[in-house]
Amino acid sequence: MYSVTVEDDFSAAHNLRNYKGKCEKLHGHNYKVRLTVSGNTLDKSGMLVDFTDLKRILKEMLSRFDHGYLNDISPFDPAGGVNPTAENIAKQIFKRIQLKIKNVKLKIKVTVWETEKNFATYYEK
């Protein structure tokens, strides 16, 4: 099994709904996101996935959130109803990246850091 990993970051504000504590108030994070793609087969050039392509896909995905208020961005807006927790952010990034990566044999894992010490990961078996 091979794995290729890229990282990027974005800054955004949010507040948590249905939560009692300081995070129910508007606040921001400098999020770090790690995208890992794994698979068994390399292409003719000896690559699982081109780093350049993965970096572009991740950057494009994160640009939707960068310097935004997550609670106003679908699916975290009131219409979507998804709470903008690190877990849900990781899942939404995963789902959108999954649509961009066409090779169904690849496994995808997304990790989102809210702080240097706190992070959540989403992947499917």
Contacts in CASP RR format, 6 or more apart in sequence:
PFRMAT RR
TARGET T0000
AUTHOR 0000-0000-0000
METHOD contacts of the structure
MODEL  1
MYSVTVEDDFSAAHNLRNYKGKCEKLHGHNYKVRLTVSGNTLDKSGMLVD
FTDLKRILKEMLSRFDHGYLNDISPFDPAGGVNPTAENIAKQIFKRIQLK
IKNVKLKIKVTVWETEKNFATYYEK
1 38 0 8 1.000
1 39 0 8 1.000
1 40 0 8 1.000
2 38 0 8 1.000
2 39 0 8 1.000
2 40 0 8 1.000
2 42 0 8 1.000
2 48 0 8 1.000
3 36 0 8 1.000
3 37 0 8 1.000
3 38 0 8 1.000
3 39 0 8 1.000
3 48 0 8 1.000
4 36 0 8 1.000
4 37 0 8 1.000
4 38 0 8 1.000
4 47 0 8 1.000
4 48 0 8 1.000
4 49 0 8 1.000
4 51 0 8 1.000
4 54 0 8 1.000
5 34 0 8 1.000
5 35 0 8 1.000
5 36 0 8 1.000
5 37 0 8 1.000
6 34 0 8 1.000
6 35 0 8 1.000
6 51 0 8 1.000
6 54 0 8 1.000
6 55 0 8 1.000
6 58 0 8 1.000
7 32 0 8 1.000
7 33 0 8 1.000
7 34 0 8 1.000
7 35 0 8 1.000
8 32 0 8 1.000
8 33 0 8 1.000
8 35 0 8 1.000
8 55 0 8 1.000
8 58 0 8 1.000
8 59 0 8 1.000
8 62 0 8 1.000
9 30 0 8 1.000
9 31 0 8 1.000
9 32 0 8 1.000
9 33 0 8 1.000
9 62 0 8 1.000
10 30 0 8 1.000
10 31 0 8 1.000
10 33 0 8 1.000
10 62 0 8 1.000
10 63 0 8 1.000
10 65 0 8 1.000
10 66 0 8 1.000
10 67 0 8 1.000
11 28 0 8 1.000
11 29 0 8 1.000
11 30 0 8 1.000
11 31 0 8 1.000
11 66 0 8 1.000
11 67 0 8 1.000
12 28 0 8 1.000
12 29 0 8 1.000
12 31 0 8 1.000
12 65 0 8 1.000
12 66 0 8 1.000
12 67 0 8 1.000
12 68 0 8 1.000
12 69 0 8 1.000
12 70 0 8 1.000
13 26 0 8 1.000
13 27 0 8 1.000
13 28 0 8 1.000
13 29 0 8 1.000
13 68 0 8 1.000
13 69 0 8 1.000
13 70 0 8 1.000
14 26 0 8 1.000
14 27 0 8 1.000
14 28 0 8 1.000
14 29 0 8 1.000
14 69 0 8 1.000
14 70 0 8 1.000
14 71 0 8 1.000
14 76 0 8 1.000
14 84 0 8 1.000
15 23 0 8 1.000
15 24 0 8 1.000
15 25 0 8 1.000
15 26 0 8 1.000
15 27 0 8 1.000
15 71 0 8 1.000
15 84 0 8 1.000
16 23 0 8 1.000
16 24 0 8 1.000
16 83 0 8 1.000
16 84 0 8 1.000
16 85 0 8 1.000
17 24 0 8 1.000
17 71 0 8 1.000
17 81 0 8 1.000
17 83 0 8 1.000
18 83 0 8 1.000
19 83 0 8 1.000
29 114 0 8 1.000
29 115 0 8 1.000
31 65 0 8 1.000
31 89 0 8 1.000
31 112 0 8 1.000
31 113 0 8 1.000
31 114 0 8 1.000
32 112 0 8 1.000
32 113 0 8 1.000
32 119 0 8 1.000
33 58 0 8 1.000
33 62 0 8 1.000
33 93 0 8 1.000
33 110 0 8 1.000
33 111 0 8 1.000
33 112 0 8 1.000
33 113 0 8 1.000
34 110 0 8 1.000
34 111 0 8 1.000
34 113 0 8 1.000
35 54 0 8 1.000
35 57 0 8 1.000
35 58 0 8 1.000
35 93 0 8 1.000
35 97 0 8 1.000
35 108 0 8 1.000
35 109 0 8 1.000
35 110 0 8 1.000
36 108 0 8 1.000
36 109 0 8 1.000
36 110 0 8 1.000
36 111 0 8 1.000
37 48 0 8 1.000
37 49 0 8 1.000
37 54 0 8 1.000
37 101 0 8 1.000
37 106 0 8 1.000
37 107 0 8 1.000
37 108 0 8 1.000
37 109 0 8 1.000
38 48 0 8 1.000
38 106 0 8 1.000
38 107 0 8 1.000
38 108 0 8 1.000
38 109 0 8 1.000
39 48 0 8 1.000
39 105 0 8 1.000
39 106 0 8 1.000
39 107 0 8 1.000
40 105 0 8 1.000
41 48 0 8 1.000
41 105 0 8 1.000
42 48 0 8 1.000
48 106 0 8 1.000
49 101 0 8 1.000
49 103 0 8 1.000
49 106 0 8 1.000
57 97 0 8 1.000
57 100 0 8 1.000
57 101 0 8 1.000
58 97 0 8 1.000
60 100 0 8 1.000
61 93 0 8 1.000
61 96 0 8 1.000
61 97 0 8 1.000
61 100 0 8 1.000
62 93 0 8 1.000
64 73 0 8 1.000
65 73 0 8 1.000
65 89 0 8 1.000
70 76 0 8 1.000
70 84 0 8 1.000
70 89 0 8 1.000
71 77 0 8 1.000
71 78 0 8 1.000
71 84 0 8 1.000
74 80 0 8 1.000
75 81 0 8 1.000
75 82 0 8 1.000
75 92 0 8 1.000
76 82 0 8 1.000
76 83 0 8 1.000
76 84 0 8 1.000
76 88 0 8 1.000
76 92 0 8 1.000
82 88 0 8 1.000
82 92 0 8 1.000
85 120 0 8 1.000
86 112 0 8 1.000
86 113 0 8 1.000
86 114 0 8 1.000
86 118 0 8 1.000
86 119 0 8 1.000
86 120 0 8 1.000
87 120 0 8 1.000
87 122 0 8 1.000
89 112 0 8 1.000
89 120 0 8 1.000
90 110 0 8 1.000
90 111 0 8 1.000
90 112 0 8 1.000
90 120 0 8 1.000
90 121 0 8 1.000
90 122 0 8 1.000
91 110 0 8 1.000
91 122 0 8 1.000
93 110 0 8 1.000
93 112 0 8 1.000
93 122 0 8 1.000
94 108 0 8 1.000
94 109 0 8 1.000
94 110 0 8 1.000
94 122 0 8 1.000
94 123 0 8 1.000
94 124 0 8 1.000
97 108 0 8 1.000
97 110 0 8 1.000
98 108 0 8 1.000
101 108 0 8 1.000
107 123 0 8 1.000
107 124 0 8 1.000
108 123 0 8 1.000
108 124 0 8 1.000
109 121 0 8 1.000
109 122 0 8 1.000
109 123 0 8 1.000
110 121 0 8 1.000
110 122 0 8 1.000
110 123 0 8 1.000
111 119 0 8 1.000
111 120 0 8 1.000
111 121 0 8 1.000
112 119 0 8 1.000
112 120 0 8 1.000
112 121 0 8 1.000
113 119 0 8 1.000
END
